[in-house]
């Protein structure tokens, strides 16, 4: 492995570590009516997010996964787009995919958060 490959690999690992910390307040803002994010992992090489959420009134957490994510800027704002969503519980998998269809597989994010994500992703 060349020195450049090692540097790039280290940068990807750092990004995958920094992004969950930076994104936690944003994600919890969206989830505040439903629960809170406990864990967040990113696999930038495979373009996947893994989010562990504890829903209000529940004793155990669930995992959500967004696949093939991309940060896009459109005339109306900035969006996190994704091709597929999965959940660790069947009923939640159905609900999240129904919601994803209604949102056209994109989540609007504030401009400040988009600038930060643009630097990291």
N, C-alpha and C positions, 0 to 999 in steps of 0.2 A: 504494500500500500504506500503510495507516494505521500509526501508531506502535505501536499495540497489536498489530497483526499482525506487525510486525517484531520486537517483543519476544517474542511467542509462538514465532515461527519460530526466533529465536536460542536460546530455551530448549529447543526440540526438538533442535536441532543439538547443544547442550551435553549434553543427556541422552544422545543417541546416541553421544557421544564418551566420556562418563564411565562409562556402563554396561559397555562392554567391559573397561575397566580394573578395575572393581569385581568383575566376574563371572569374570575369568580364574582366580583361585585356586579358586573353587567348581567351575568346569568342569574344571579340571585335576585336582581331587580325584576327580571321577567317572571321569576318563579315565586315572588313573595306572597302571592295570593294562594299558592298551591303547596308550598313547602320550601325546602332549601337544598342547594347543591352541596353534597358531601365530598365528592371527588370528581376530578376532571382530568382526563388523559387525552393526549393528542398523538396521533401517529401520522406525522406530516408526510412520511414517505408513501404511505398508502392512502393519504387524504381522508382520515377518519377521526372523529371526535367520539370519546366515550364519556358520558356524564352519569354519575351516580347521584340520585335524588332521593331524599326522604320526604314523602308527601305528608301533609298535615293529617293527623289522626291515624297514621300507619305505624306499625311496629318495625317493619323492615323496609330497606331501601329497594329501589329499582334502578336498572341500568338503561340508559338511552344511548343509541349510537346513530351518528349521522355519517353517511358515506359520500365520498366524492364531493367534498366541500370546496367552495371557491368564494373569495371575496370579490364582489362586483359593485361598480359604481354606475348608477343610472341617473337620468335626469331628476327623478324624484327623490333620490337618496342613495344610501349605501346598504348593501344586502349581503348576507351570508346565504349562499345557495347550496343546495345539496341534492343528490339524486335519489337517495334512499334513506329511510329512517327505520330503526328497529328498537324494540323494547324487550326487556327481560320477562315481561308478563304478556300473555296473549291478548287480553282485553286492552292493555295499554298500547300494544303493537297496532291493533286495529284503530284505536283512537288517534295515535300520533300520525299514522299514515292518512287517515281521513283529514286531519288538520293540515298535514303537509300538502295534500291535494288542494285544499282551499286556499293555502298561502302560495300556491304555485312553486312549492319547494324552495321558498326563500323567506328569510327572516330579516326584517328591517333592523338596522343597528344605527345608533347615534353616530354622527359624523366624527366626534372625538374618539369614540371607540374604533371606528373604521380606520382612522389615521393610525392608531396604535396597532391594530391588527394588520394593517397594510405593511407596517415596518417589520412585523414579526413573521407573518405567513410567507 
